[in-house]
Amino acid sequence: MPVDTDIAQLLGRLDFDPDAVRDKYRYERDKRVRVDGNEQYVEVKAEFSQYVDDPYVEPGFTREPLFDEVEVAIIGGGFGGLLMGARLREAGVKSIRLIEKAGDVGGTWYWNRYPGAMCDVESYVYLPLLEEMGYIPKHKYSFAPEIFEHSKAIARRFDLYKDALFQTGVTEIRWDEDRSRWIISSDRGDRMTARFIAMANGPLSRPKLPGIPGINEFTGHTFHTSRWDYGYTGGDSNGNLTGLAHKRVGIIGTGATAVQCIPHLGKSAEHLYVFQRTPSSVDVRNNRETDQEWARSLQPGWQQQRMDNFNILVSGGDQDVDMVSDGWTDIFRSVTGIAVKQACRHLGRRLTPQERSELMELADMRKMEQVRARAEAIVADPNVAEQLKPWYRQFCKRPCFHDEYLDTYNRPNVTLVDTNGQGVQRLTENGVVVDDQEYPLDCLIFATGFEVGTSYTRRAGYDIIGRHGQTLSEKWSGGLRTLHGLQTNGFPNCFFLGFTQTAITVSVPHALNEQAKHVRHILDEVARRGVATVEATPEGEQGWVDEIHAKARLGMKFYADCTPGYYNSEGKAGNPNGLFSGSYGEGPIKFFQILDEWRADKEFSGVNFS
Ligand code: NDP
């Protein structure tokens, strides 16, 4: 039924009933809310630890433990660690050590080698340091192997392999007050010393498994998508999984990862069963090769300009030109920026907060109706199409973009097993049970994502012991406490990169780069003053914590109403460790501006040098 309210009129004719859509969203959400929230997942340790073994290295690596000293130790060799290392090299820091669990740099792009893995943020924005590296990606959206290669190229270009330690898991980092040094212990027996430490552990780095009954009973082959077993499946990141030709394969999960690998599984498996709890919103991808003429026309400074343009648009701001012009910017322009701007123009005044929120809700529904219509248009079986329709607001879950995913369900060898929001019932020796029906399988793949919303130190896998024996796990037990997300009182010469009370960005490396530049600025000042330590003051930290709490409330209501997922701690939006709970509520543009202004005024307020 078309609607006819004042605000709706501003959007033009709407061919849906907002009340009915609202009811449906609530119904689908309520069906999925569970009391155990994050506790529904099992931690990948003890009998589950094989799920995090590294399948990409030769077994049996050994080396002598180290007891030496470096200037800066960076924990994590993903984009956070690489950007930190690059910015420090630019500042002339000679002694840098990357410490990384994996067999090489790359982080996410080291681990996630599943078939079809690619970045769904535009590569010209997403891949760091393109101008510094003199590199233009091959496609608008890069495939994982290219991003992994780019990570390695950054490490080579900035000499970050020198002194790097791979296949090394940090077990503890402890402050030595007498020497003003950090002592880093590892699972290789190391006890290294560093003057400064930078934590770049990554926000989604620890795989998680569903805590379903019988999880360890299945006797077929099984692995998590972030540890893809090509030895079993055959093929490579481009697909062609010949090992699955005579196999019944099951995959649990339909998030961003599953959306990318399911088309390849569908092509290669004898039969594929996709076990779905909540469908993703899957919009058009439209990937293409880089236009070389365009690449040749780029002028110095182009990447930062493009990153800024994208970041403004996907933060709900407005720009005269949409340089990236893709699914991401389309959502934000139609649901936030442009829709609101047009409404203001039409009314000749600003919208009230109530009108603004109503308009954004309706624009969101309109966008999601398009996504639902796409499922209906592509999937031949109307029942299956119906089950693939996402019934929630666009940003309740991560938007996905893919041009072959929905089509895969038209293959005769692919079955969607929709669990009506309840998830898989249990595993047996032979396969997966849903609705009391057993699906016998040869291989079961977990596309069940990564730990989010547990404590920082649990996800990192080690604790940090600061001044007076205080552990970081104790200090942050009631929630994160930082200055600008980067430093915390009691932990001198220690920096955090990532989403620790910083602003979340669609293109994560953009935020990491801003953070790395900020840390570099502080370390430049340490060198200039010739001091031993730099640390957030208690007042500086408290000021930022207050600011975070005051601003974080902005988005909490939205997530409280969302269907469960890792964005809202599985329906418990108040979780102090939740993805968005500690983030800066006014968004990245304002956050980067705060950092810029702080650097520009040279007062270093909230920081103590000694
Ligand atoms: P997600 O956490 O997004 O997805 C996990 C999936 O497992 C969900 O579909 C979830 O269902 C399902 N699931 C969990 N438990 C059960 C159960 N008991 N029964 C059935 N299904 C279950 O993980 P992903 O690895 O897909 O993605 C994680 C993130 O990684 C993305 O959100 C994105 O940020 C990033 N990513 C980015 C890419 C890029 O292109 N840049 C590509 C891939 C990933 P439910 O929704 O109901 O919880």
Boltz pocket constraint, residues with backbone or C-beta under 6 A from the ligand:
constraints:
  - pocket:
      binder: B
      contacts: [[A, 118], [A, 119], [A, 120], [A, 121], [A, 204], [A, 210], [A, 211], [A, 212], [A, 252], [A, 253], [A, 254], [A, 255], [A, 256], [A, 257], [A, 258], [A, 260], [A, 275], [A, 276], [A, 277], [A, 278], [A, 279], [A, 398], [A, 419], [A, 421], [A, 422], [A, 423], [A, 424], [A, 447], [A, 448], [A, 449], [A, 450], [A, 564], [A, 565], [A, 566]]
      max_distance: 6.0
